[in-house]
Every structure is written in structure tokens, then in C-alpha cells.
Amino acid sequence: MTDTTTSAPLTATATAAAVELRNLARHYGEVRALDNFSLQIEPGEMVALLGPSGCGKTTALRSLAGLDDIDSGSILVDGRDVTGSPANQRDMAMVFQAYSLFPHMTVAENIAFALELRKVPKAERAERVERYLELVGLDAHGGRYAHQLSGGQQQRVALARALAVHPKVLLLDEPLSALDAKVRVQLREEIRRLQQEIGITALFVTHDQEEALAIADRVGVMSAGRIEQLGVPQEIYNRPINEFVANFIGVTNRLPATASAERADVLGLPVPLLPGSAQGDATVLVRPERVRIEPENEQTPAQRRATVMSVSFLGAHTQITAELGDGMRVLARVGANQAARFSPGDLVEVVLDDYPALAI
């Protein structure tokens, strides 16, 4: 089902908090869910924790929320140590993947119940329910029950319920995973708009690379209980600090190279290197969009001659797979105009952009 709900202009404000997680450790037997995990989130910032299943991202979020204990470390909110505080004393609200709406309550009652638990006066409860349903574009749905709503609408109710309690920190645990692709994009944009306009501090957990890059001010890529790299989305994608980050974020070609201090020889072409790259005989990681495919000519060096193996239309771009003479395959991501020039079996030249890459 496509969710075409539109929201009203924002009329609410919230106090943003600074969050710091210091050297958190959490072990489940031999498994290190969090291994000396540290993270700072600035007031009003949205940080996304991204990583594969079991990397510790949800454990970090639940530890911040007070839903999971930690073995060691400390958690501070606006400089106040809340490590030992129960969840209901941390001024946070959480949105889960599974919506977690009460089926026997209407949409309005679901939101009002959260406010009642926080002893918000009845008159103010009614005002907040109305305001936040309007903010998420569901002001006409207050009398409906969860089963009468689409998945996207149910998650909007969960978001309204979380924001209505005026938390200092908003926590989102894979909130879009259960939705279809189009609704996911719509709600992702809506969450980002509300977070920015309200100015609330937020931590967003996901395994979806595109989602993390699109929604966050900064992205932390996690593996084995630690953050491998933390930075703005463009930095994470274009300047990965190690092989894990490069491979987890998007698709990467692995090309043999001879690397020196600042450049590498890759297929006979000079490629600038990112800081921290290996030296000597190495493998250079090159994004498919940094690969160009040109018709072969008499001047094409042997190491760059290739045969087009496939041309795959992927919507916004086309992926060309070309096989070099030594059997190595290279992926190129090109626009429709360039892709129309090539067919499987064509003899071509593989060319690399003069763009920094990581050598490992």
C-alpha cells in the first residue's frame, strides 16, 4: 500500500540534549555486543548507527534508552550521568520497527496514554494529541484503530506518540524496515524534516546504507561492537578508512595496484590515494561510478582492454560489467546515454577517474 499522507507545518519545539556514551562494554557470554564503544551526539544532531546484524548497533541504542544494562562505561545526557537511571527517568522516547501500538486503543488514545503515564494534565494531553497528529498528517485518523491503518500510517502514529512526550532525545530502532520501498522513502524524509524543524537530538539505527546516508548528519559504521568510522555521509562513502567500511557502504571494485606514498598505479593509470592506504603491492578499492567505459582503439593499453559481459538497467543508472584480459571483472556505473553505446561482447577500454581511493 502506498502512503500518501502529508503533514502539516510544524508548530512545536523541543529542547535538544547533548549525549555522550563513554567506553561502553556489554558481553553476552563470549560475544562482545559493545566493545569499548564511545559516541558523542551534539544537541539537535541526528546520528545513524549502521552495520550488519549483530554488530551491536541496537545494543548501543537500547543501552542509551536504559532498556539494556551495560557491564562498564558511562552514559551522559547534558553532562548528567544517567548510567544507573531507569528508562523512565532519561527524558527519551523510542520508535520501534514493530510500531508497538496498543490494538484496543484508538490512534488518539495511544498517544494520550503515553502522556498520561508522564502525568501530563488532561487538557494538555488533548492539545498535544491534536497537535502531533496534525504534525504527522493524521489529524483525521484519531478515532481509528491500528488495524485500520497502513504500515506507514501506524509508524507515523508511533512517531507522533514519541514526539508528543517532548523528549530530549529521540531513539529510532530500524523504524522503516517493515515498510515497502516507496513508503520507506516518504517516511524517511518525514522523520528527517520533523527532527530538523523540532531540533531534537536523535539516534537512528539501521542496516540500510542508503537510509543512513540520506537521513543523518553523521553516520557511524559499526562492526563487532565498535564504530569503525564516524563522519558525514559524503566522507563515509567517498573516504572510507578501511576495507570493511568501503565494502559495507555501496559496491567496490578490487583492483591490483602498486602503491607509493600518495598515488598508485592501477591498470597503468595513476590513482591518488586516501590517507592510511597501504604501500607496495596492494589492492585499490574503486567505486563503480569512478570507472568509465570507452570504445577500444589502437592506442588502448593491453591491461585496460576488456570485453563487455553484461549491461544491466537499474533505473537511475546502468551497470556495465567488463572482463579484463586476465579474467578480472570490473563494474562501471554509467548514465543511460553512455550505456546505450555498449552491448555484451563489445571490446572496450576501462578508464579510472582521477579520484582518491583506498589501497589495502
Secondary structure, 3 states (H helix, E strand, C coil): CCCCCCCCCCCCCCCCCCEEEEEEEEEECCEEEEEEEEEEECCCCEEEEECCCCCCHHHHHHHHHCCCCCCEEEEEECCEECCCCCHHHCCEEEECCCCCCCCCCEHHHHHHHHHHHCCCCHHHHHHHHHHHHHHCCCCCCCCCEHHHCCHHHHHHHHHHHHHHCCCCEEEEECCCCCCCHHHHHHHHHHHHHHHHHHCCEEEEEECCHHHHHHHCCEEEEEECCEEEEEECHHHHHHCCCCHHHHHHCCCCEEEEEEECCCEEEECCEEEEECCCCCCEEEEEEECHHHEEEEECCCCCCHHHEEEEEEEEECCCCEEEEEEECCCCEEEEEECHHHHCCCCCCCEEEEEECCCCEEEC
